[in-house]
Amino acid sequence: MPSFPGAAEQKNEPKNTETEHKNPSIQEMTDEANKRKNAGKPWWKLW
């Protein structure tokens, strides 16, 4: 029984990893936008 839930967790891990891979790019853009906002410059003009 314990091995089955462990296998299910392993199956969910790759999906979470893919989602995390997609999120960092958005987080990086948000971080850059926040840094540019802190600098007082609109991020859409600096793109």
ABEGO torsion letter per residue (X at the ends): XAAAAAAAAAAAAAAAAAAAAAAAAAAAAAAAAAAAAAAGBBAAAAX
